[in-house]
């Protein structure tokens, strides 16, 4: 809204010309999202506490987690609200990619909200059934994939990192590929959200990384120089990624160990869907395996654990899955697990950025 209200005034007041620059709007959009979370955080924590919306801790989990029972959760509402408000204020709302991202953000937040609501307020033991939850995610991801497919004559080729001459064109099949990326990333972030600040830290790192990808793929000359697929209009996604990073930092202020609030499924599902959608729009879908490698590792640890358990009649690869619980049960203090996983996420992000020059 600020962009649409103030930028047209640049013809009479030259100072408003700064609103045309993506870098300027990214900085202030990020700060806006941060301040919304930072300033409203105490009020949200207080209200959730008054409503007795507290975290449920499984009895078979690590013993140190039992003291977290009752910590306010569903804090993802704060994250999503700050993202939506900041996006409406600072982005070009004529850009269809922005609306696709708002669709998945609000849609997946709604799915997470229903799940959290049934579990925490209606006291259903496991919230939504796995089938219903997955079905809702797939339908919403397919809708997002269709919108991306028809948005601004979108390129349906899949970019393969390190191989500039290999980019298979999926045509209409790209819709299903995009849905797979969005659903997979959403659930991977959800599985990672098990310790104080463990998920939001890597989300910030991945958002900043894709902020760089969005900027270069949306700039015709830079994209051509780096031999990347140019995506017209994707530069605006830089601002959205900055907003996610800013909101994440604001939430981390309260979510850092020992956490005053948890994001719940309403936060983790929506943040994961955002990352997956951004990867699709910027044509860095396969690169997400490296950029979000920590989320991939956490998801695979669950898949391997369940598969091995079924095939061997009860044997386990890890002491507990997802992987962060394995290291807790090995005796690592929770803060050590969190920070070391953050370090891994940062390292993977740096490697992924370096690939921009490897073609």
N, C-alpha and C positions, 0 to 999 in steps of 0.2 A: 504493500500500500504506500509506503514511504517512497519507493521507487517511482510508482505511477503518479503520486501527488507532487513530488519535488523535482524529479528529473525534467519534466516538461518546462519547468521554470528557468532552465539553464539559458534559454534564449534571451532572457531579460536580466537574470542574475547569474553571472558566469560561475560563481562558486558552486552552484548546484550541478555543474557538469561532472563533479566527482562521482555522482551516482551512476554514471555510465560504466564505471570501472568495476569489474568483478572483484578485484583484489580489495578495493575499498569496502564494498558491501560485504565481502566475506569476513573481514575483520570485525566490523560493527555488528553483523548478524551473529557471529560467534559470541561476542561480548554480551549481546542482548539475551541469547539463550542461557549463557552462564549466569547472568544476573537474575533472570527469572527463577532458575533453580536455586541459586544461592539465597535469594531474598525470601522466596516462598517456602523453602525447605523446612525451616522450623515450624511454620504454621501447618504444613501438610503433615509433618511428623506428629504434631500435637493432636490434629484432628483424627488421624488414623489410630492414635493411641486411645483417644476418647471413644472411638467407635469399636475399639477392641479388635481391630483388624491386625492380628499378630501372626507371625510366622509359625507354621506347624513343623515340628522336627520329628523325623522318623526315628523310631526306637532302635533300628538296626544300623543307624549312622554312627560316625565317629563320636566318641563319648564327649569330646570337647564342645560339640554343637548343641548339647542339651540346654546349655545356659542361654542360647539364643532364642529359645522358645518365647513367643510373645512379642518379639521385636517387630515394630510396624513394617508391613509389607505393602505391596501394590504401589510402591513409590514410582513405578514406571509411568503412572498417570502424570506425575510432575514432569518427567522427561519428555513424554509425548506432547504435553501441553506447551512446553517451552519451545519444542521443535516446530509445532504447527504455528504458534503465534509469531515466532521469529521469521519463519518462512513467508507468511502472509505479509509481514512488514517489509522485508528486505529483498525478496526475489522478484523477478519479472514474471508475473502471473499469466502472461501470454505464452509462456513456454510450456508445452504439453508434458515434458518430462517432469516438471515440478509437480504437476497434478497427478502423474502416475505415482510419484514418491509419496505424495500426501495420501493417495488411495491406500497404498500398502501400509503406510505408517498407522493410519487410523484403523484400517481394516484388521490388521494383525493385533493391534492394541485391543480392539474389541474382542477378538477371539481369546486373547490372554485374560482380558477382564472377566469374561464369562467363566473361564476356567478357575481363576482366582476367586471369583464371587461364589461359585458353587462349592469350592473347597473350604474357604475361610469363613464365609457368612452363612451359607446354607448348610455347612458342615458335612458336605458329601466328601467321603474319604479321599477320592482321587479326582474330583472336579469333573471335567468333560471326559467321556470315554475316549480312548486313544483313537478309535475309528472316526468318531464325530469330529474330533479336534483336527485330525489329519485331513479329513474330507473338506472341512472348512478352509484349511490352509491351501489345499490344492486348487479349489474353486477360485479363491481370491487370487492366487498366483497365476492361474490361467487367464483370468480377466486382465491382470496387469500385463501379462505377456502379449495379449491381443492388443492392448493399448500401445505398448511399445512397438509392436509390429506395424501398426498403422501410423505411428507418430513420425511426422517429418520425413517420410520416405526412408525408414530405418534400414540399415545394412544388416542383412541376416547371415552374414558370414561369421564363423567362429574364429577368433584370433588364437593361434597356437604360439605361445611364448617361444622365443629363440628361432622360430622358423617363419620368416617373412613371406615365403612363397607357398606356405601351406595354410589355407583358410577355407575349409569346406563350407559351402553355402547350404544351409538347412532349409531355406525358403520358409514355407508355412510351418514346417517342423520346428522352427526356432521358437515358436510359442511354447511348445512342450519343454524344450531345453531351458528356456528362461524360467518356466515354472519350477523345474527341477532345481535350478540354482537357488531360487528364492526360498523354496520350502526347505531345502537342505541346509542353507545358511541359517535360516530362522531357528530350526531345531538344534543346530550345532551350538549357537549362542545360548540357547535355552539350557542345554546340557552343561555348558561351562559355568553358568551362574549358580555356583554352589558354595563359594566362599566370599568373604567381605571384600568387595572391590575387584574380585577376580575377573568377572566378565566385562565390567565397564571400562577397566584399564585398556585391554586389548581392543575394545570397540573404539575408543578414542584414537589409538594408534592406527587402526585400519581406516578410520574415517579421515585422518590426516593424510594417509598414504593415497587414498582414492581422491582426496581433494587435489593432489598433484596430478593424478591420472586424468581427472575430469578437466582440469585446466588445459593440459597439453592436447588431449583429444578434441577439445572444443576450439582449439586455435589452429587454423588451417596450415599456417607456415611452420609452426613448431611440430605439429603432427607429421607433416611431410618430411621435415628434417630428421625426426626420430623414426621415420618409417612406421608410424602407427596409423590405424584406421581413423580418419577424421569423421567425427560425428557432429554435424551441425546442430548447435543449440545445447550441446552437452556442457559447455563452459559454465552455464548457469548452475549446474550440479555442484560446482566448486563451492558455491555459497551454501548449498544444502549440507554438504559434507562438513563444512566449517561449523554450521549450526549444530550438527550432531556432536561434534567434538566439544563445542562450548557447553552444550547441555550435559554432556558426559562429565566434564570437569566440575560443573556445578553440582551434579548429583554425587560425584565421588567425594566431595567435601564432607558429606554426611554418611556415605557408604563405605568409607575407608575403615580399616580395622581399628577398634571394634565398631561395627556398623550400628548406626542409629536408625537406619531404614534399609529395607531391601526393595529391589525393583519388581519382583514377582514376574509372572508370565506376561503381564500386560506390558512390561518393559523389555524383557529379553526377547520375546517373539517379535515385537515390532522393530527393535534394533537390528535383529538378525535379518529380517525381511528388507530393511533399508539397505544394509550392506550388500545383500544379494542383488537387489534391484539396481543399485549403483554400479555394481560389477557388470551387469547386463548392458546398461545404457552406455557405459564407457568402453564397451567392447574388450573388457579385461576379465572375462568370465573364468577362463582357465587359470589366470594369474591369481584368482581368489584362493586357490588351493595353497599358494605360497604366502600371499599377504595375510590371509586368515588361517595360516597353518595351525595355530594353537587351537582354534575351534575345530579344525579337521581332526587333529590328534585326539581331542576330547571325545568327539563323536565316534571315531573309530575304536577308541578304547571300550566304549559301551557295546558297539556292534560285535567286536571280537570277544568280549567277555560273555555276552549272551550266547553267541554262536558256539563258543568253546564249551560253555556250561551245558548246553543242550546235547552236543555231540559226545561229551565225555561223562554224561550222567552225574553232573554236580561238581566237576573240577573247575578251577578258576585260573585265569592267566594273571590277574591282578588281585590284590587283597580286597579291593572294592573299586567299582567304576561309578562315575567317570574317573579319569586318571588322577585328578587332584586329590581325591579321597584315598587313593592308593598310597600316595606319599605322606598323607596325614597319618595313616595307620602304620607307616614305617617309622614314625616318630618325628617327622619334620613339623616344627611349629607352624601354625597357620600363616602368620605373616611371611615366613620364609618361602612357603609354597607360592603365595600370591606374588611376591616380588620376583621370584625366579621365573615364574610363568610370564610376568610382564616383560622381563628381560628377553625371553625367547620371542615374544610377540614383536618387540622392537627390532631384534636381530633379523627376523623374517621380513619385516617391513623394509628394512634397509637393503636387504638382498633383492627384494622385489623392485625397489626403485632403481637399483643398479642395472636391472635388466632392460631399462629403457634404452641403454646404449648397446645392448647385446642383441643383434638381429642377424 
